[in-house]
Amino acid sequence: MFGSASQFSAPAKDGIDVPSYVRAHSEVQAQFTRVGHATRLADCFETGGLRLKLPNAEAVCEGVLINTAGGMTGGDTARITAAAGAHTRLRITTQSAEKIYRAEEIAASVDVAISLGTKSRFTWMPQETILFDGAALSRTLTVNMTECASAMLFEMTVFGRVARHEQMGLGIFRDRWRVRRGGKLVFAEDTHLDGNMFETLAHKAVGDGARAVATFLLVAPDAEARLNHARELLRNAGSYCGASAWNRMLVARFSARDPHDLRQDAAQFISRLMRTKPPRVWAC
Amino acid sequence: MVTTIIITMRATAISRRERTEAGPWPTRWEDASINVPAAETSQGHSALPLFAWLSPSFPVGSFAFSHGMEWAVHQGTVRDPETTRAWIGALLTHGSLRNDVILASCAWSSVRATDAAGLREAAELAVALSGCRERHLETSAQGTAFVTALKTAWMTPKIAWALEALRTEEIAYPVALAIGGAGHAIERHPLLEAFALALVQNLVSAAIRLSVIGQSDGQRAIASLMPSARRLAAEAEVATLDDLGGAAFHSDIAAIKHETQYTRLFRS
């Protein structure tokens, strides 16, 4: 079993040689359908350290993703695929903030792909992703929806362990959103930070010293009608933020030096705008 | 050395062959008064049209857009030569200007290669990436106006092919410029350099009109940002759509904030 000494050989370069089997590859594939008034899980496939729990399946089905590994490091992959059928009401969140540890060579990757059927309503609001100093993460969020479906998407990213006064130095962060409605690409976003994040985020046009950023997107037939309300809600926010709407979409962008402010602003904004309670795990 | 020469010779041979293989232009564009003569475009390879297209007098209305900078001025973030230069410089390296030049580069190569699917992908992405209402207006209004001007006075069969391939009402500005450039056989390098510098120049001009800097400081800002514009063009020349990406979070928020700014000169 310990025959191969090479696996335990001296560290290569300045990092530690990690055999490929140590990398965690986890995946969740889930399908949801409408049964009577309820949205039910029709099929679910789980592998690796990722689990999908459904603590609450009333009118709105709530899915909570749990990464049992407790975080991700370079080379780890997580793939989440969800298909919500016609007339479903589904909200997916995560049990805890996702921690991305220092990467040695390759980036960790998270790929989320969602497909939404006719008149379905879907919410993607995981808790924040925390990039540790030296972390490398490549993330994609792809949504394919019908013309009359609604999707609310929210992602928050924190640069460095702020509570430990960690300064995010070198790192890589790529985040790619692609939303197709009725087959047409209506929203795309590409975030790309590479190199010394602390220095880059200090630029006035970039982050002016921000330690956390977030994007909220609502793609829905009535999205534009919510703009005034959205702006009203952001008026007294502690974070630097704003809301805009066009083409049956509403976007809100947030940036803050203190991630706590952003989280609070966003949770309040989302629950009031969407008239829902934030997921219970968010309160912890 | 010898290898370099051979490669150059081969490249020239190929591009010549491509041109002859392209053959006679489609007969759909029969209106000879609109079509620019063949000799002008297929042999010239001149970047001269860029001077017209990127001049402030070209009817795309670039002067009306500040890309959210008017809010940054209102807020006091952009207030003097140094902060103006820093703001625009960050957009070149981390922001939407970088994306615009990459999009122009990708659209140019799709038109050059008569790759309809590639052109559609770049065009769709260029509109979808705009990020907020006024940025969407900024790129689509300029793109549409640019296409109108191309149709009025600068039509070539290649441009006709590209517009036919897209068949969309909304064309983002970088894609429209790339269609014009490739349609007039302008090489990618001068096109991207000129475009990057024009984007810089437009924002500097906005800063001047917002009374943040004077004419002399404006010229100093443009001159000092030229190396960045050049670097960006070189980077974009070999970039693919996969290389799109930025992090100008506060510039993006400024563009949103501008939408509710009470007194304003600019449309974005």
HADDOCK unambig.tbl for C-alpha pairs under 7 A between the chains (distance, minus, plus):
assign (segid A and resid 185 and name CA) (segid B and resid 124 and name CA) 6.45 0.50 0.50
assign (segid A and resid 185 and name CA) (segid B and resid 128 and name CA) 6.44 0.50 0.50
assign (segid A and resid 186 and name CA) (segid B and resid 128 and name CA) 5.10 0.50 0.50
assign (segid A and resid 187 and name CA) (segid B and resid 128 and name CA) 4.50 0.50 0.50
assign (segid A and resid 187 and name CA) (segid B and resid 129 and name CA) 6.23 0.50 0.50
assign (segid A and resid 188 and name CA) (segid B and resid 125 and name CA) 6.72 0.50 0.50
assign (segid A and resid 188 and name CA) (segid B and resid 128 and name CA) 5.10 0.50 0.50
assign (segid A and resid 188 and name CA) (segid B and resid 129 and name CA) 4.72 0.50 0.50
assign (segid A and resid 189 and name CA) (segid B and resid 129 and name CA) 5.66 0.50 0.50
assign (segid A and resid 190 and name CA) (segid B and resid 244 and name CA) 6.42 0.50 0.50
assign (segid A and resid 190 and name CA) (segid B and resid 245 and name CA) 4.40 0.50 0.50
assign (segid A and resid 190 and name CA) (segid B and resid 246 and name CA) 6.40 0.50 0.50
assign (segid A and resid 191 and name CA) (segid B and resid 245 and name CA) 4.92 0.50 0.50
assign (segid A and resid 191 and name CA) (segid B and resid 246 and name CA) 4.95 0.50 0.50
assign (segid A and resid 191 and name CA) (segid B and resid 247 and name CA) 5.49 0.50 0.50
assign (segid A and resid 192 and name CA) (segid B and resid 245 and name CA) 4.85 0.50 0.50
assign (segid A and resid 192 and name CA) (segid B and resid 246 and name CA) 4.87 0.50 0.50
assign (segid A and resid 192 and name CA) (segid B and resid 247 and name CA) 5.89 0.50 0.50
assign (segid A and resid 193 and name CA) (segid B and resid 246 and name CA) 6.86 0.50 0.50
assign (segid A and resid 193 and name CA) (segid B and resid 247 and name CA) 6.20 0.50 0.50
assign (segid A and resid 204 and name CA) (segid B and resid 87 and name CA) 6.77 0.50 0.50
assign (segid A and resid 205 and name CA) (segid B and resid 87 and name CA) 5.62 0.50 0.50
assign (segid A and resid 205 and name CA) (segid B and resid 90 and name CA) 6.25 0.50 0.50
assign (segid A and resid 205 and name CA) (segid B and resid 248 and name CA) 5.50 0.50 0.50
assign (segid A and resid 205 and name CA) (segid B and resid 249 and name CA) 6.86 0.50 0.50
assign (segid A and resid 205 and name CA) (segid B and resid 250 and name CA) 4.96 0.50 0.50
assign (segid A and resid 205 and name CA) (segid B and resid 251 and name CA) 4.86 0.50 0.50
assign (segid A and resid 206 and name CA) (segid B and resid 247 and name CA) 5.89 0.50 0.50
assign (segid A and resid 206 and name CA) (segid B and resid 248 and name CA) 3.96 0.50 0.50
assign (segid A and resid 206 and name CA) (segid B and resid 249 and name CA) 5.04 0.50 0.50
assign (segid A and resid 206 and name CA) (segid B and resid 250 and name CA) 5.18 0.50 0.50
assign (segid A and resid 206 and name CA) (segid B and resid 251 and name CA) 6.60 0.50 0.50
assign (segid A and resid 207 and name CA) (segid B and resid 249 and name CA) 5.94 0.50 0.50
assign (segid A and resid 207 and name CA) (segid B and resid 250 and name CA) 5.55 0.50 0.50
assign (segid A and resid 241 and name CA) (segid B and resid 253 and name CA) 6.28 0.50 0.50
assign (segid A and resid 242 and name CA) (segid B and resid 253 and name CA) 6.02 0.50 0.50
assign (segid A and resid 242 and name CA) (segid B and resid 256 and name CA) 5.84 0.50 0.50
assign (segid A and resid 242 and name CA) (segid B and resid 257 and name CA) 5.92 0.50 0.50
assign (segid A and resid 243 and name CA) (segid B and resid 256 and name CA) 6.31 0.50 0.50
assign (segid A and resid 244 and name CA) (segid B and resid 132 and name CA) 5.61 0.50 0.50
assign (segid A and resid 244 and name CA) (segid B and resid 133 and name CA) 6.04 0.50 0.50
assign (segid A and resid 244 and name CA) (segid B and resid 256 and name CA) 5.92 0.50 0.50
assign (segid A and resid 245 and name CA) (segid B and resid 132 and name CA) 6.67 0.50 0.50
assign (segid A and resid 245 and name CA) (segid B and resid 133 and name CA) 5.85 0.50 0.50
assign (segid A and resid 246 and name CA) (segid B and resid 133 and name CA) 5.27 0.50 0.50
assign (segid A and resid 253 and name CA) (segid B and resid 253 and name CA) 6.33 0.50 0.50
